[in-house]
């Protein structure tokens, strides 16, 4: 994919591509620079509003009529598979891509056609984009020195960022002498010294191993708590999204499928895509019908039925809820249930009567195990924390927690 990148500055860079774009963001806001205010006070926590955004690259429509509201101080994560438009959206907010239609506001100001340097943003890329011939200290201070920031102020900001990110002992080292995690800390530190209104992160942890990702993920969350700044973060990693986000936008095909808190999105997915994209293992899905039986609404398959009379259907004005259509024919739908809501063993209050299935696979995960059940050809995953020995081929009872199921329309995939 080829981006139409706006020429934001004329600074020479020893690196290419991402480094140039990072520098354009790093050299933002040269006027009204705060004096000796604390970093947390300097983070203005601006809102970001995207309205009817359309972006076409070449002959392809990447994003069409997209709306997004980010409140001051939020940590919003854009989550989705490769090619869904999440990085394109982030880059348009940063001013690195020309928009086709719509507008972008930052702190109440229309920034749709503003240069990146005028948007009061700081941007961290997946690639570290550090100057290899400069020390950590000079990498951190480079944009400030270019802007003519007083030396005392530069020293204060660099010291503050170094303390936050544990870079103090590394300030005299060059990038080649740092680990991947340390380099990414420097890249994040270069954004922090900017004391911007909005911080943008484009998959900053993707190049790190699992242990470093976990450590830096925790540090990023603590950093957000300390700064209180507005942050927008792009990732394809659902664990990063669930753990970091105040709210998360799940994207697919250039559109936001659902925007809400991690708990909301996980517990009440808006459609089948969100249901299966989030969760490890993914949500179990069973095809069936909604039918009125014995005076109550049931989800039915050929083998069993589940009372869903107390299910909280989505309120769509003008539509009759399924539970009111007692004389309607069976409605094809899909039942979804998370693996942690599939119980192996005796039933408990709120659970459907136990069924029996054969174990097809057991995946030990340390503090729990994932038991895969073959139920009439349908694979159902259960997260089990018991220590009872089980083996593939064993037959056992299982039940569902009917208070935590989701129902989706079979045709559209939308939540019922």
N, C-alpha and C positions, 0 to 999 in steps of 0.2 A: 504494500500500500504506500502511495506517495503522498506526503503531506505538503500543503501549501504553507510554508513557514514564513511568518512575518519577519522582516529584517528589523530587529529591535535595537541593535547597537553596532558599533564598528570596532569593538574591542578585538584585538588579535588574541587568538587562543592557541595553545600548543596542542590542543586536542581537537577533534572534529565532532560534528553532529550534536550529540547530547551535551558536550561541554559548552558549545556555543549557546545552546538554548538555556542551559543552566545559568550561564553567565548573564544572559539577558534578564533572567528572573532575579539573580542575585544583586544586580546593580539597580534594582527598582528603588523608588522613592529617595530622592536626594534632598528634598526640601523639608523644612520643619522637623528635622531629626531631633528626637528627644535628647535631653542632656544627660543627666545622671540618674534617670528614673530606673527603677528596678525592671528587669526583663519581663516579669509577669505583668507589671503595670503597662509596659510598652506594647504588649500584645492587645490590640484594640478589639479583637474578637468580632470582626465584621460579619454581617450576613452576606450570603451569596444567593442571588435569584436568577434562575435561567427560565426564560419564557419562550415557548413555541420555537425552540431551537431546531434548525434544520441544517445539516452539513452534507454537501455532496462533494465527493472527491472523484474527479474524472467523470465517468458516467454513472457512478455508483452513489446511491443515497445511503450514507452511513448512519445518520441520525435524522429522524423526522418528527417535527412537532413535539419535542421533548420539553417537559417542565420539571424543575427541581428547585426546592427551597431549602437552603441550609441556614439554620439559625445561628446567631452569634455564640461562639464557644462550643459548638457541636463538633464531634468527631464523626464525620460521615464517610462511610466506606462504599465505594462503587465495586460491586462484586459481579462477576460473570465469566463465561468461558472466553477463550481467545476469539477475537473478531466480533465481539458483541458491541463495541463502540465505547467502552469505558475509558480507555486512554484518549480516544479522540475527544470525548466530552471534557476530560481533565485539561487537555491541551488547548481546547477552545476557551476554557475559563482562564487559562494562563495567557491567552493571546498569541499562541504559537500557530494557530490555524484560523484562517478566515472562515467566518460563518456564512452560510448561504441565506439564511433568514432567521428571524428571531432576535432576541437581545439578551445581554448578560449584565447584571448589576452586581457591584461589589460595594458594600457599605452604603447602599442607597444611590450610588452614582452609576450611570450608564457607561459601562466599559466595553461595549460591544466592539468598538473600533479603536480602542486605546492601545497603545504599544505596551508590551509586557512590562517595561520599566516604569510605566505610569500606573500600574494596577495594584501596587502595594502588596505584592504576593512574593512568596519564596517557594522555590520548586526543587524537589529532590527526585532524581532519576534512578532508574534501576542500575545503570552504570554509574560508577562513583564520580566520574568526570573531575578528577583531581589533577592539579598541575604537578607533573612528576618531578620537576626541578625545584619545587618549593617545599619548605618544611610544612608541617601541620599548622603551625602558628601562622605562617604566611598564606597558606591556603584559606584558613579561616578569615583572615583579615583582608584578603585581596580586594574584594568589592568595596569595602569601607575605605581602603587606601585610595582606590581609584576615584571614589566620590569626594575625597578631600576631608573625610571625617577627622576631627582632632585626635591626636595620638593618645591622649588620656582616655577618650571615649572608646577608641579601638581596643585599648588594653583592657578596659572594664568589660566590654562585650565579649572579647575572646576569653578572658578569665572566667566569666560567668558561664559561657557555653562549655568550656573545658571542664569546669567543675560539674556541670549537669551530666555530661557524657563521659566522665572519667577519662579525659584526654590529657590531664595535666602532665604525666610523665612522658607523654609522646610528642609534646609540642615541638621539639627540635628534630624529630625524625622526618624522613621523607616517605612518600606513599609506598615506595618499593620495600620499605622496612616494616610495613604494617600488614596485619592479617586482613582478610576480607571484612570481618566484622568491625575492625578498627577503622578501615577506610570508609565504611558506610557511616560510622559515627562522625567522622570528619565531614562527610557530605551533609549529614543532618545538622552538624554544628555550623556549617557555613550558611545554612538556611536560618538557624536560630539567631545568629548575630545580626541578621537583617532586621529583626524586630518588626516583622511584617504584620499586615492585618489578617492574611489568610495563608496557611501553609498547605502546599500541594505535594502529594507523594505518589509517584508513579512506580508501583511494584518495587519498593526500595529493598525488600528482603529476598527477592527471588534468586539472587546469585549466591546466597549463603546456605551452608549446610543446616540440617534440622536443628541441631543444638544451638547454633548461633541465631537462627530465626526465632527460636523460643526466647532467648535472652533479650534480643533487641526488641521483640514484640512487647515484652514486659516493660522495657525501658521507654519505648514510645508511649505506652499508656501512662506511665508515671510522668513523662515529660508533658503530656497533654494536661494532666492534672495540675502540674506546677505552673504551666504557662496560662492555662485557661483560654487558649487561642482557638480560632476556627481552623479545623483541619479537614481536608478532603483526601482520601486515600484510595488508590486503585489496587485491586488484587484479584487473582483468580482462586486464591486459597480461602476456603470457607472458614478454616480455623482462625486465620487472621481477622476475617470479617467479624466473626462471632465474638471474639475476645476484645477487639479494639473499638468497635463501633458504638456510638451513641444511637445512631440510626444507620441502617444499611439500605442501599438501593440495589436490588438484584436486576441485572440487565440481560437482555437477549435480543439479538437482531436490531440493535440501535434503539430499543425501547426499554423503559423501566417497567418490569413486571410487577414489582412490589417494593414499597418504601415504608419501613417501619423499624421498630426496635428489633434487635436480634431475637429476643424472646417471642415477640409477636410473629415475626416472619417464620421462625422455626415451628411454633405451635399451631399457627393458622395460616399455612401457605396459601397464596391467592390462586394458584393454579398448579397443574401437574408438573410443569417445568420447575417451579420453585420447590415443590415438594420433593422432587428427586434430586435436585441440585444440592440441596442442603442436607446434611446428616451423613454420618458414617457408621453403619451402612445407610444407604438411602432409604427413604420411607417405603415400607411394604405397600404394594398396590394389589387389589383384588377386584376383578370385574364382576358386576352383578346388576341388580335392579332395585329400585325403591318401590315397595309395595305396601298396601294397607292390609294387614292381617291381624285378626283377633282384636280389632279396634285400635290398633297401634301401628305406627310406621316402622317398617323393617327394611334393612338391607338384606337382600336374599341372593344366594347362589343355589346351584343344584344340590349342594351338600349341606348347607346350614343357613341360618338366618340370625340377624342381630337386631335387637330393638334399638332404634335410633330416635325414639319419640322426643327425647330431651336434647337432641342435637341443635346447636345454635346456628341456624341457617343465616346466610348473608342477607342483610336487609337491602333489597333492591325495590325501590318504590315502583308501584304499578304492577309488580309481579305477584302472583299467588304463591306463597311458600308451599313446598311439596307436602307438608303435613296437613294442609287444608284441602288437598285434592283427593279426597277419600274415594271418589268414583273414577279417578283417572286410571288409565292403563299403566302397567309397570313402566317405570322410567329407567332406561339404561344409565348406569353411573359407575364410578370407581371409588372404592373405599381405600383410604390410606391410613396406615397406623405405623407409628415409629417403633423401632426395634425394642426400645426400653419399655414399651407398653404392651409387648407380647410376653405373657408370663408362662413359664414352664412349671408345671406342677399343679397343685390344687387351686381351685378358684377362690377369689376373695371378693369382698363387697364391691359392686360396680362392674364386675367382670362378667363377660358372657360365659355360658356353660362351656365346659372344657370340650375340646375336640382332640382327636389323636392324629399324630403324624409321625413319619419316620425321619430320623436325623440323616441328612445327606452330607453335612460337613460341620466340623467344629474348628473355630479359629481362636486359639488362646491369645489374649491381649494383655496379660499381666494381672491387672486388678479386676478384670472381667473376661468373659469369653463370648464370642458371637456364635450362636448355635443356629444353623440353617436347617429348616424343616421342609420336607417335601409333602405338601398337603394337596393331594389330587392333582399333581403336576405343577402346582404353584409354589415357588420358593419363598418362604417366609423366614425372615431373620429375627432372632430374639437375643437381646443382650442379657446375659445370665451371670449373676455374681455368686451363685452357689458353688460349693466345692464337691457336689455329688458327681461321681465319675459318669460320663456319658461318652458314647462312641458312635461313629457313623453306622447306621443300620438299626440302632435302637429305636423302639417306638415308645413315645411318651405323650402325655396330655399337655395341651397348651390352651390358653384363653386370652382374650383381648380385653383391655380396659376400655369399655364402651364410652367413657366420658372423655377420652382423648383421641377419638378417631376424626378423620377428615373425609368429606364426601365431595366428589368432583363430577361435573357433567361429562358423560362419556364422549360426546361430540366435540365440545369446545375446550374441555380440560379445565374450565373455570370452577372455582370453589362454589359449592352450593350453600 
